[in-house]
Amino acid sequence: MISVVVAIGNNGEIGNKGQLLWHLPADLKKFKQTTMGHHMIMGRKTFESIGKPLPGRTTIIVTRNKDYAVNGCLVTSSVEEAIEVAKQAGEQEVMIVGGGEIYKQSLPLAQRIYLTEVDFVGEADTFFPRVDTQNWDVIETEDHPSESGHPAWSFKVLQRKK
């Protein structure tokens, strides 16, 4: 299974200047629960914004730079190659975690989306591709109100229709 894990603002915003646009501790916890024990595929810029491999997960970095290497991570030159590396390692559900270009390349391949929708409108330079909702079923929804200065948000699991 190929799954996308993403948090988006009201207009599809996902980042600005290599940084997240909001801080939602409960969503970060949900991200950790969702990705723990899995192979995570991300672009080089996303990896560099995190700064290190996340514990309990295998990080696969996609980059065009043939000389790029990071201790504790696997490096590939394409999303397809990264997916194949994860499959060869026995991965049952590979997690695509960003950024914008990796999402654009991965979305047509994905069977599931773990989607956090944040009540946020603001400056961004990176956006998630528009999802045609006719091709997806929402199989889970959790709504979270605004609290402690954090915006309201919803967590949804979308499954691609057969």
C-alpha positions in Angstrom: 0.0 0.0 0.0 1.2 3.5 -0.9 0.0 6.1 1.6 0.4 9.9 1.6 0.6 11.7 5.0 0.0 15.4 4.8 -1.3 18.4 6.7 -2.8 21.2 4.6 -4.3 24.7 5.2 -7.6 25.9 3.8 -6.0 26.7 0.4 -3.8 23.6 0.2 -0.8 25.3 1.9 1.8 22.9 3.3 4.9 25.0 3.9 6.8 28.3 3.6 10.6 28.6 3.2 11.1 25.0 4.2 9.0 25.3 7.4 5.7 24.1 8.6 3.0 26.8 8.8 1.6 25.8 12.2 2.4 23.9 15.4 -0.2 21.3 16.3 1.3 18.9 19.0 -1.7 16.5 18.8 -1.3 16.3 15.0 2.5 15.7 15.4 1.6 12.8 17.7 -0.9 11.5 15.1 1.9 11.7 12.5 4.2 9.7 14.7 1.6 7.0 15.4 0.8 6.8 11.7 4.4 6.5 10.4 6.0 4.6 13.3 7.6 1.3 12.1 7.2 2.2 8.4 9.4 3.4 5.5 8.9 7.1 5.0 9.7 8.7 1.6 10.5 12.3 1.5 12.3 14.8 -0.7 15.8 16.2 0.2 14.4 19.6 1.2 11.8 18.0 3.5 14.5 15.9 5.1 16.8 18.9 5.6 13.9 20.8 7.2 13.6 18.0 9.7 17.3 17.7 10.0 17.7 14.1 11.1 16.2 10.6 10.6 13.1 10.2 12.8 13.4 7.3 15.3 11.5 4.1 14.7 11.1 4.7 11.0 13.2 4.1 7.9 13.8 7.3 6.0 14.2 7.2 2.2 15.3 10.5 0.7 14.5 11.3 -3.0 17.1 13.6 -4.7 18.6 14.2 -8.1 22.0 14.6 -6.4 23.8 11.3 -7.0 26.4 12.1 -4.3 23.9 12.9 -1.6 24.3 10.6 1.5 23.0 10.8 5.1 24.0 8.3 7.8 20.9 6.3 8.8 18.9 7.1 5.7 18.5 5.5 2.3 18.8 7.7 -0.8 17.1 7.2 -4.2 16.8 9.2 -7.3 13.0 8.8 -7.9 9.7 8.2 -6.0 9.3 4.9 -7.9 12.8 3.7 -6.9 12.0 4.7 -3.3 8.8 2.7 -3.3 10.6 -0.3 -4.8 13.3 -0.1 -2.1 10.6 -0.1 0.6 8.8 -3.1 -1.0 12.0 -5.1 -1.3 12.5 -4.5 2.4 9.1 -6.1 3.1 7.2 -2.8 3.7 3.4 -3.3 3.7 2.5 0.4 3.8 5.0 3.0 2.6 4.4 6.5 3.8 4.9 9.5 1.5 5.6 12.5 3.7 6.5 15.4 1.4 7.3 17.9 0.1 5.3 19.5 -2.6 7.0 17.9 -5.6 7.2 14.4 -4.0 3.4 14.7 -3.2 2.7 15.7 -6.8 4.6 12.7 -8.2 3.2 10.3 -5.6 -0.5 11.2 -5.5 -1.4 9.3 -8.7 0.2 6.1 -7.1 -1.4 6.5 -3.7 -4.2 4.2 -2.4 -4.6 6.0 1.0 -4.3 9.6 2.3 -3.9 10.5 5.9 -5.1 14.1 5.7 -4.9 16.7 8.3 -7.0 19.8 7.4 -5.9 22.8 9.4 -8.1 25.9 9.7 -5.3 28.2 8.4 -4.9 30.8 5.7 -1.5 32.3 5.3 1.6 32.9 3.3 3.0 29.7 1.7 5.3 28.8 -1.1 4.5 25.0 -1.1 1.1 23.5 -1.8 -0.5 20.1 -1.9 -1.9 19.0 -5.3 -5.7 19.3 -5.6 -7.4 16.0 -4.8 -10.4 14.9 -6.9 -12.7 13.9 -4.1 -14.8 11.8 -6.6 -11.9 9.3 -6.6 -11.7 8.9 -2.8 -13.9 7.7 0.0 -13.5 9.2 3.5 -13.2 6.2 5.8 -12.4 8.0 9.1 -12.8 11.5 10.4 -11.8 13.2 13.7 -12.6 16.9 14.3 -10.5 18.9 16.8 -11.6 22.4 17.9 -9.3 25.4 18.3 -7.7 25.4 21.7 -4.7 26.9 23.5 -3.9 29.2 20.7 -3.8 26.4 18.1 -6.1 26.4 15.1 -9.0 24.0 14.7 -8.2 20.9 12.6 -9.6 17.7 11.2 -7.9 14.4 10.6 -9.3 12.2 7.8 -8.3 9.0 6.2 -9.2 8.8 2.5 -9.2 5.5 0.6 -8.9 5.5 -3.2 -12.1 4.1 -4.8 -11.6 0.8 -6.7 
